[in-house]
Amino acid sequence: MKRQMVTLVTFLIAATVWGQDLEKVDYISPFIDGVAAVKKGKVWGFIDESGTMVVDFRNDLIISKQGDYGYPVFNSDRCLFTEKRDGISYFGYIDKTGKTIIEPRFLNATHFTDGWAVALELVKRRVGTNELLEKPLVSYDYFEVIINNQGEVEHYLLDKPIHIALDKEYLRRPPNISCKVLTANLIARLNSDKSWTIKKIE
């Protein structure tokens, strides 16, 4: 009986130590913002520094190019993901539990840098009424904006909105973003001649 108890205790200890192992992982990224991306097949998840899986494997995380390889990243406690609706991609952010914190409402977005991200904020405007069908006529524009990690718009980066046809045939790829965050106080804007303008964020 005593030997059986020792065997049982040994088994339970082994299960505790080895039961959480993550096996057959194809890639493990460096730790960034306290977590590392892990790839299994075509899906990605995240582990923390104890090896615990904090974001389960999923196929909607956006890859960030890092040298010769790319993987999803967290920065400012946010990771970028995408969701398709009516054939159009929208972008939002999750936290380190996998919970959606910023709903996927942007036509494109960047990973966070120093608490800021650049996103394309979609705006719907009513421009009239179709009298025959008794339906409103709407127009869509987007603004290039800087958002904080709650998804709130902090700065508008363009002087005027850009008109867009909200149609999957037109939006087969997300519209380009022309600005990027350099630091908490600086952004860079790509000019039409492919040069960059560096601007301070007030």
N, C-alpha and C positions, 0 to 999 in steps of 0.2 A: 504493500500500500504506500509506504514511504517513497519507494522508488518511482511509483506511478505519479505521486505528487511532484517529485523533483522533475520528472519528464514533462509533466503538464506545465509547470512554471517555466522550464526552459523553452518550451514551445511558445508560450505566451510572450516571453521576452523577445524571442526571435521574430515573432509576428509583429511586435511593436517596433522593433528596430528596422526590419526589412519590408514590412507590409506596405509602406508608402513609396517604395522604389518606383521610379518612372523608367520603364524599359522601352527598348527599340525606338529611341528618339533619333531622328535624322540630323538634327542640328541644334546647337545651343549657343545663343548669342552671349556676348559679354553682359554683365549686370549694368543696367542703366536705370537710374531713379529707383534703385532698390529691388528691381526685378530683372529677370532674363527671359527672353523669348525662346520657346522650344518648338521645334517643328516635328510633326509626325505625319508622314505622307504629304498631303496637300493642305493640312490644317495647322494652325498655330495656337499656342497658349502661352501662359506665363507662370513661372515659378518665383517664389521669393528666396531670400538668402538662406532659409532653412531647408529648401528643397520642396516646400509645400506648393502644390498646384493652386494658384490663386485665381487665375482666369482659365477656364476650361478650353479645350481645343475648339476652334471655330474657323470658318472659312471667309469671314468678312473683314478681317483686319488688314489695314493698308501697310504695304511694305515700304520701309525707308531704306534707300540705298546707302550702304555703309562699306566703302572700299570695294572689294571684289564680291561682296555678298550683300544681300538685302534681307531685312527682317522687320517686324513690327517693333515699335519702341514706345515707351512711356516717357513723357516729360511733363513736368508740372502736374503729375498725378493723372494725366490724360493720355489715352491712346486713340488714334484715329481709326474709324471703321466706316464702311459704306453699306447702303441699303438701296435696292432697286425698287422703284414704284412706277408702274406703267412704262417700264423699259428705260427709265431715266435714273441715273445714279445720284444719290444724295449722301452727304457726309455728316457724321456726328462723332461723338467721343464717349468712351467708356472710362470708368475708374478702375482701380486695381482689384475690385471684386467682380468685374465684368458687367457691372450695372451701367446702363446708359445714363449719362449725366447731361450731355448736350444732345438733344434729339437730332437725327439726321435731316437737316433742313437746308444745308448749304449745297450749292451746285459744284463746289470744289472747296478744298481746305488743305492747309498744311499741318504738319506736326507742330506741337508747341515748342517755343524757344523762350526761356526766361519769362514764363508766365503769359506769353502772347502767342496767338496764331493768326494767320491771314486766311480769310474765308470769303466766299462769294455769296452774299446774302440776297436771296430771291425776294422780290417785291411784286405783289399782284395789285393791279389798279383796274378799277372799273372805268371804262371809257364811253359807255353808252348802253343802249338796249336794242336787241333785235326785236322789233315790233311784231314781226310775223311769227316768230317762235316764242315770243315773250320770255326771252332769256337775256341775261346781262352779257354785254361784250366786255371782255377783259384783255388787258395787256400785261406782259411780264417784262420786268427789268431786273438787273442785279447790280449791287454795289460791291466793290472790293473793300473789305473792312478788316480792322484788327479787333479780335475778340479776346476776352479774358477766359479763365478756365471754368467759368460758369456759363459761357456762351453769350455774354452780354457784349454788345458792340461798344468799343471804347473810342475808335477813330475811323473816320471815312477816308479812304486813300485816293479816291478819284473825285474829280470836280463834278462829274455828272454820271448818272446811271447808264448802263449799257443795255440796250433793248435786246430781247432774245425771244425766239419762238420755242415755247415749252412743248417740244415734240420729240419723241424718241428717234425719229429719222434725222432730225437736225442735231440732236444732242447724243450722237453715238459715242462721243468722248466728252468728258467734262471740259468746260471753257478753261482757258489758260489763266493762271494767276501771274500777275506782273510784279508783285512785290514779295519780299521776304524779310523776316525779322532777323536782325543781326545781333542785337543785344536788347536789354530792357528799354533802352533809350534810342535805338537806331534801327531804321529800316532801309532797304535798298530797293529801288524801282528800276525795272528793265525798260530801257527806252526803245523806240522803233528802230534805231540804228544798232541795236544789240549792246550798247554801252549801258552802264549803270549810274544811277544818281542816288547818293546816300543822303538820307534826310533824318533829322532829329524828331523824335516823338515828344511832343510837348505834354 
